Protein backbone atom coordinates (compact mmCIF):
# COMPACT_ATOMS: atom_id res chain seq x y z
CA UNK A 1 0.00 0.00 0.00
CA UNK A 2 1.25 3.47 -0.80
CA UNK A 3 2.19 5.62 2.20
CA UNK A 4 1.30 8.81 0.35
CA UNK A 5 -2.26 7.48 -0.22
CA UNK A 6 -2.90 7.04 3.52
CA UNK A 7 -1.79 10.55 4.39
CA UNK A 8 -3.98 12.24 1.74
CA UNK A 9 -7.20 10.45 2.71
CA UNK A 10 -7.43 12.01 6.19
CA UNK A 11 -6.95 15.63 5.06
CA UNK A 12 -9.43 15.03 2.20
CA UNK A 13 -12.08 13.76 4.61
CA UNK A 14 -11.54 16.73 6.93
CA UNK A 15 -11.87 19.15 4.02
CA UNK A 16 -15.07 17.48 2.77
CA UNK A 17 -16.57 17.57 6.27
CA UNK A 18 -15.72 21.25 6.63
CA UNK A 19 -17.33 22.12 3.27
CA UNK A 20 -20.55 20.27 4.14
CA UNK A 21 -21.09 22.18 7.39
CA UNK A 22 -23.90 24.74 7.09
CA UNK A 23 -23.02 28.37 6.74
CA UNK A 24 -24.37 30.46 9.58
CA UNK A 25 -24.92 34.19 9.74
CA UNK A 26 -24.78 35.60 13.22
CA UNK A 27 -27.21 38.39 13.95
CA UNK A 28 -26.23 41.49 15.85
CA UNK A 29 -27.84 41.61 19.34
CA UNK A 30 -28.72 45.27 18.81
CA UNK A 31 -30.86 44.35 15.75
CA UNK A 32 -32.78 41.79 17.80
CA UNK A 33 -33.69 44.48 20.33
CA UNK A 34 -34.98 46.75 17.56
CA UNK A 35 -37.15 43.92 16.21
CA UNK A 36 -38.71 43.39 19.65
CA UNK A 37 -39.54 47.10 19.94
CA UNK A 38 -41.52 47.10 16.68
CA UNK A 39 -43.12 43.64 16.96
CA UNK A 40 -41.25 42.39 13.91
CA UNK A 41 -41.09 38.63 13.53
CA UNK A 42 -37.81 37.47 12.12
CA UNK A 43 -37.68 34.22 10.24
CA UNK A 44 -34.63 32.03 10.79
CA UNK A 45 -32.11 32.21 7.97
CA UNK A 46 -32.11 29.26 5.61
CA UNK A 47 -29.04 27.11 6.19
CA UNK A 48 -27.40 26.16 2.96
CA UNK A 49 -24.80 23.50 2.42
CA UNK A 50 -22.43 22.85 -0.42
CA UNK A 51 -24.89 20.17 -1.60
CA UNK A 52 -27.56 22.87 -2.09
CA UNK A 53 -25.25 24.59 -4.56
CA UNK A 54 -24.95 21.44 -6.67
CA UNK A 55 -28.41 19.90 -6.33
CA UNK A 56 -30.58 22.92 -5.49
CA UNK A 57 -32.84 23.53 -2.51
CA UNK A 58 -35.72 21.25 -1.64
CA UNK A 59 -39.15 22.44 -2.89
CA UNK A 60 -41.46 24.13 -0.40
CA UNK A 61 -43.59 21.70 1.56
CA UNK A 62 -47.36 21.85 1.33
CA UNK A 63 -47.47 22.85 5.00
CA UNK A 64 -45.43 25.96 4.18
CA UNK A 65 -48.12 27.33 1.89
CA UNK A 66 -51.58 28.65 2.60
CA UNK A 67 -54.96 27.26 1.60
CA UNK A 68 -58.05 29.32 0.78
CA UNK A 69 -61.52 27.78 1.03
CA UNK A 70 -64.36 29.90 -0.40
CA UNK A 71 -68.07 29.17 0.03
CA UNK A 72 -71.04 31.31 -1.03
CA UNK A 73 -74.56 31.44 0.36
CA UNK A 74 -77.82 33.24 -0.37
CA UNK A 75 -78.00 35.88 2.38
CA UNK A 76 -81.79 36.11 2.42
CA UNK A 77 -82.04 38.34 5.51
CA UNK A 78 -79.05 40.53 4.50
CA UNK A 79 -77.29 39.91 7.84
CA UNK A 80 -73.85 39.29 6.32
CA UNK A 81 -73.48 36.01 8.20
CA UNK A 82 -74.75 32.57 7.33
CA UNK A 83 -77.87 31.32 9.09
CA UNK A 84 -78.84 27.63 9.15
CA UNK A 85 -81.78 28.11 6.77
CA UNK A 86 -79.79 30.01 4.09
CA UNK A 87 -78.84 27.78 1.16
CA UNK A 88 -75.35 27.31 -0.20
CA UNK A 89 -74.74 28.62 -3.72
CA UNK A 90 -72.98 26.18 -6.02
CA UNK A 91 -71.49 27.35 -9.32
CA UNK A 92 -73.37 30.67 -9.12
CA UNK A 93 -70.33 32.78 -8.16
CA UNK A 94 -66.89 33.01 -9.76
CA UNK A 95 -63.91 34.48 -7.88
CA UNK A 96 -60.66 35.66 -9.43
CA UNK A 97 -57.40 35.25 -7.54
CA UNK A 98 -54.05 35.93 -9.22
CA UNK A 99 -55.78 36.20 -12.63
CA UNK A 100 -57.27 32.71 -12.27
CA UNK A 101 -61.06 32.19 -12.12
CA UNK A 102 -62.44 29.71 -9.57
CA UNK A 103 -66.03 28.49 -9.49
CA UNK A 104 -67.41 28.60 -5.94
CA UNK A 105 -67.27 26.55 -3.74
CA UNK A 106 -63.50 26.45 -4.19
CA UNK A 107 -60.49 24.90 -2.50
CA UNK A 108 -57.36 26.82 -3.49
CA UNK A 109 -54.06 25.38 -2.21
CA UNK A 110 -50.51 26.63 -2.76
CA UNK A 111 -50.80 30.27 -1.68
CA UNK A 112 -47.38 31.73 -0.91
CA UNK A 113 -46.52 32.47 2.69
CA UNK A 114 -46.47 36.16 3.64
CA UNK A 115 -48.13 37.21 0.40
CA UNK A 116 -51.20 39.38 -0.22
CA UNK A 117 -53.98 38.16 -2.51
CA UNK A 118 -56.98 40.07 -3.81
CA UNK A 119 -60.22 38.11 -4.13
CA UNK A 120 -62.71 39.55 -6.65
CA UNK A 121 -66.06 37.79 -7.01
CA UNK A 122 -69.01 38.13 -9.37
CA UNK A 123 -72.04 36.20 -10.54
CA UNK A 124 -74.78 36.36 -13.16
CA UNK A 125 -77.80 35.47 -10.97
CA UNK A 126 -76.33 36.43 -7.58
CA UNK A 127 -73.89 39.12 -6.50
CA UNK A 128 -71.59 39.15 -3.44
CA UNK A 129 -72.61 41.81 -0.93
CA UNK A 130 -69.07 41.92 0.41
CA UNK A 131 -66.62 44.16 -1.47
CA UNK A 132 -63.42 42.75 -2.94
CA UNK A 133 -61.47 41.06 -0.18
CA UNK A 134 -57.73 41.22 0.43
CA UNK A 135 -56.21 38.30 2.29
CA UNK A 136 -52.74 37.66 3.69
CA UNK A 137 -51.20 34.27 4.36
CA UNK A 138 -49.69 35.22 7.72
CA UNK A 139 -48.48 31.84 8.91
CA UNK A 140 -47.09 28.82 7.14
CA UNK A 141 -49.87 26.33 6.50
CA UNK A 142 -52.70 28.83 7.15
CA UNK A 143 -56.17 27.65 6.16
CA UNK A 144 -58.31 30.70 5.40
CA UNK A 145 -62.06 30.17 5.13
CA UNK A 146 -64.13 32.80 3.38
CA UNK A 147 -67.96 32.73 3.41
CA UNK A 148 -69.42 35.05 0.78
CA UNK A 149 -72.84 36.49 1.56
CA UNK A 150 -74.71 36.93 -1.75
CA UNK A 151 -78.03 38.39 -2.85
CA UNK A 152 -80.19 37.47 -5.84
CA UNK A 153 -79.98 39.97 -8.67
CA UNK A 154 -83.31 41.75 -9.15
CA UNK A 155 -83.71 42.87 -12.73
CA UNK A 156 -86.19 45.70 -12.02
CA UNK A 157 -85.56 47.66 -15.20
CA UNK A 158 -86.32 44.65 -17.46
CA UNK A 159 -89.48 43.86 -15.48
CA UNK A 160 -90.59 47.52 -15.70
CA UNK A 161 -90.09 47.57 -19.49
CA UNK A 162 -92.18 44.41 -19.93
CA UNK A 163 -95.04 45.82 -17.81
CA UNK A 164 -95.02 49.12 -19.73
CA UNK A 165 -95.07 47.28 -23.06
CA UNK A 166 -98.06 45.24 -21.92
CA UNK A 167 -100.03 48.34 -20.76
CA UNK A 168 -99.46 50.55 -23.80
CA UNK A 169 -101.52 49.80 -26.95
CA UNK A 170 -99.49 48.57 -29.87
CA UNK A 171 -99.14 50.88 -32.82
CA UNK A 172 -99.82 49.32 -36.15
CA UNK A 173 -98.79 50.73 -39.50
CA UNK A 174 -101.59 52.04 -41.80
Buried (B, 14 or more C-beta within 10 A) or exposed (E): EEEEEEEEEEEEEEEEEEEEEEEEEEEEEEEEEEEEEEEEEEEEEEEEBBEBEEEEEEEEEEEEBBBBBBBBBBBBEEEEEBEEEBEEBEEBBBBBBEEEEBEBBBEBEEBEBEEEBEBEBEBEEBBBEBEEBEBBBEEBEBEBEBBBBBBBEEEEEEEEEEEEEEEEEEEEEE
